[in-house]
Amino acid sequence: MPDPSNTPERSLLVVCLCAEWCGVCREYRERFSQVQALFPQARFLWVDVEDDADLLHPLDVEDFPTLLMAVGDRPCFFGTVTPQAKTLERLIRAQLDDALSSTHTDAALAELVAQIRAEKLA
């Protein structure tokens, strides 16, 4: 029987917004991949803010790494995090445990989530 929490409408999307030129981002990418292996029920994406500037517009990512997390098309976390695997793991667990109770109401974030799902996960 399929897991109902893993449908596109309810699955957790974890997007790391970084830049290739950023040394912290390059080091964090391996940790991001390690944590990804722990959560097969979530979708993980690495988005370079310069390569995908059109996708991110009008949002401006100033600090790295920045994470965007969403359940379906509803953003539930957006912000800069410390570049440790344990921090990412705790954030993901918190979102999976309480995914439907906290959401961002920022329309630009909701639009970004919808665009990422359409362009990057299609």
C-alpha positions as a Markdown table, in Angstrom:
| # | Residue | x | y | z |
|---|---|---|---|---|
| 1 | Met | 0.0 | 0.0 | 0.0 |
| 2 | Pro | 1.5 | 3.4 | -0.9 |
| 3 | Asp | 2.4 | 5.8 | 1.8 |
| 4 | Pro | -0.1 | 8.7 | 1.7 |
| 5 | Ser | 2.4 | 11.1 | 3.1 |
| 6 | Asn | 4.6 | 10.6 | 0.1 |
| 7 | Thr | 2.1 | 11.9 | -2.5 |
| 8 | Pro | 3.1 | 15.1 | -4.3 |
| 9 | Glu | 0.5 | 17.1 | -2.4 |
| 10 | Arg | 1.9 | 15.9 | 1.0 |
| 11 | Ser | 5.6 | 15.0 | 0.3 |
| 12 | Leu | 8.3 | 17.1 | 1.9 |
| 13 | Leu | 10.5 | 19.0 | -0.5 |
| 14 | Val | 13.9 | 20.1 | 0.8 |
| 15 | Val | 15.7 | 22.6 | -1.4 |
| 16 | Cys | 19.2 | 23.9 | -0.7 |
| 17 | Leu | 19.8 | 27.3 | -2.3 |
| 18 | Cys | 23.5 | 27.8 | -2.6 |
| 19 | Ala | 26.2 | 29.0 | -5.0 |
| 20 | Glu | 29.0 | 27.1 | -6.6 |
| 21 | Trp | 31.5 | 29.9 | -5.9 |
| 22 | Cys | 30.8 | 29.6 | -2.1 |
| 23 | Gly | 33.2 | 27.4 | -0.3 |
| 24 | Val | 30.8 | 26.7 | 2.6 |
| 25 | Cys | 28.2 | 25.5 | 0.0 |
| 26 | Arg | 30.7 | 23.2 | -1.7 |
| 27 | Glu | 31.5 | 21.6 | 1.7 |
| 28 | Tyr | 27.9 | 21.5 | 2.7 |
| 29 | Arg | 26.8 | 19.6 | -0.5 |
| 30 | Glu | 28.3 | 16.3 | 0.8 |
| 31 | Arg | 26.5 | 16.7 | 4.1 |
| 32 | Phe | 23.2 | 17.5 | 2.3 |
| 33 | Ser | 23.6 | 14.3 | 0.3 |
| 34 | Gln | 24.3 | 12.3 | 3.4 |
| 35 | Val | 21.2 | 13.5 | 5.1 |
| 36 | Gln | 19.2 | 12.9 | 1.9 |
| 37 | Ala | 20.0 | 9.2 | 2.2 |
| 38 | Leu | 18.3 | 9.2 | 5.7 |
| 39 | Phe | 14.9 | 10.4 | 4.4 |
| 40 | Pro | 13.8 | 8.5 | 1.2 |
| 41 | Gln | 10.3 | 9.9 | 1.7 |
| 42 | Ala | 11.4 | 13.4 | 1.0 |
| 43 | Arg | 12.5 | 15.1 | -2.2 |
| 44 | Phe | 15.9 | 16.9 | -2.1 |
| 45 | Leu | 17.1 | 19.4 | -4.6 |
| 46 | Trp | 20.3 | 21.5 | -4.9 |
| 47 | Val | 19.6 | 24.8 | -6.6 |
| 48 | Asp | 22.5 | 27.1 | -7.6 |
| 49 | Val | 21.2 | 30.7 | -7.0 |
| 50 | Glu | 23.2 | 32.0 | -10.0 |
| 51 | Asp | 22.3 | 29.2 | -12.5 |
| 52 | Asp | 18.6 | 29.5 | -11.5 |
| 53 | Ala | 18.4 | 33.2 | -10.9 |
| 54 | Asp | 15.3 | 33.5 | -13.1 |
| 55 | Leu | 13.6 | 30.7 | -11.1 |
| 56 | Leu | 14.3 | 32.5 | -7.8 |
| 57 | His | 13.3 | 36.0 | -8.9 |
| 58 | Pro | 12.1 | 38.1 | -7.0 |
| 59 | Leu | 13.6 | 36.3 | -3.9 |
| 60 | Asp | 17.1 | 37.3 | -3.1 |
| 61 | Val | 19.2 | 34.7 | -1.3 |
| 62 | Glu | 22.0 | 36.6 | 0.6 |
| 63 | Asp | 23.4 | 34.0 | 3.0 |
| 64 | Phe | 24.4 | 30.4 | 2.5 |
| 65 | Pro | 23.3 | 27.7 | 2.9 |
| 66 | Thr | 19.6 | 28.7 | 2.7 |
| 67 | Leu | 17.0 | 26.1 | 2.9 |
| 68 | Leu | 13.4 | 26.1 | 1.5 |
| 69 | Met | 11.2 | 23.3 | 2.8 |
| 70 | Ala | 7.6 | 22.7 | 1.7 |
| 71 | Val | 4.8 | 20.2 | 2.1 |
| 72 | Gly | 3.2 | 20.0 | -1.3 |
| 73 | Asp | 3.0 | 23.6 | -2.5 |
| 74 | Arg | 3.0 | 25.1 | 1.0 |
| 75 | Pro | 6.3 | 26.5 | 2.2 |
| 76 | Cys | 7.0 | 25.5 | 5.9 |
| 77 | Phe | 10.6 | 26.7 | 6.3 |
| 78 | Phe | 12.7 | 29.3 | 4.6 |
| 79 | Gly | 16.0 | 30.5 | 6.1 |
| 80 | Thr | 19.7 | 30.3 | 6.5 |
| 81 | Val | 21.0 | 27.3 | 8.5 |
| 82 | Thr | 24.3 | 26.4 | 10.0 |
| 83 | Pro | 26.1 | 24.0 | 7.6 |
| 84 | Gln | 26.0 | 20.9 | 9.8 |
| 85 | Ala | 24.3 | 17.6 | 8.9 |
| 86 | Lys | 22.7 | 17.3 | 12.3 |
| 87 | Thr | 21.0 | 20.7 | 11.9 |
| 88 | Leu | 19.5 | 19.7 | 8.6 |
| 89 | Glu | 18.4 | 16.3 | 10.0 |
| 90 | Arg | 16.7 | 18.0 | 13.0 |
| 91 | Leu | 14.9 | 20.5 | 10.7 |
| 92 | Ile | 13.6 | 17.7 | 8.5 |
| 93 | Arg | 12.5 | 15.6 | 11.4 |
| 94 | Ala | 10.6 | 18.5 | 12.8 |
| 95 | Gln | 8.9 | 19.2 | 9.5 |
| 96 | Leu | 8.0 | 15.5 | 9.0 |
| 97 | Asp | 6.6 | 15.3 | 12.6 |
| 98 | Asp | 4.6 | 18.5 | 12.3 |
| 99 | Ala | 4.4 | 19.1 | 8.5 |
| 100 | Leu | 0.9 | 20.5 | 8.3 |
| 101 | Ser | 0.9 | 22.9 | 11.3 |
| 102 | Ser | 3.4 | 25.5 | 10.2 |
| 103 | Thr | 3.4 | 27.2 | 6.9 |
| 104 | His | 4.7 | 30.4 | 5.5 |
| 105 | Thr | 2.2 | 32.8 | 4.0 |
| 106 | Asp | 4.7 | 34.6 | 1.7 |
| 107 | Ala | 3.2 | 34.4 | -1.8 |
| 108 | Ala | 6.6 | 34.6 | -3.4 |
| 109 | Leu | 7.8 | 31.5 | -1.5 |
| 110 | Ala | 4.6 | 29.6 | -2.4 |
| 111 | Glu | 5.2 | 30.6 | -6.1 |
| 112 | Leu | 8.8 | 29.5 | -5.9 |
| 113 | Val | 7.8 | 26.1 | -4.5 |
| 114 | Ala | 5.2 | 25.6 | -7.3 |
| 115 | Gln | 7.8 | 26.6 | -9.9 |
| 116 | Ile | 10.5 | 24.2 | -8.4 |
| 117 | Arg | 8.0 | 21.3 | -8.4 |
| 118 | Ala | 7.0 | 22.1 | -12.0 |
| 119 | Glu | 10.5 | 22.8 | -13.5 |
| 120 | Lys | 12.8 | 20.7 | -11.4 |
| 121 | Leu | 10.8 | 17.7 | -10.4 |
| 122 | Ala | 8.6 | 17.2 | -13.5 |
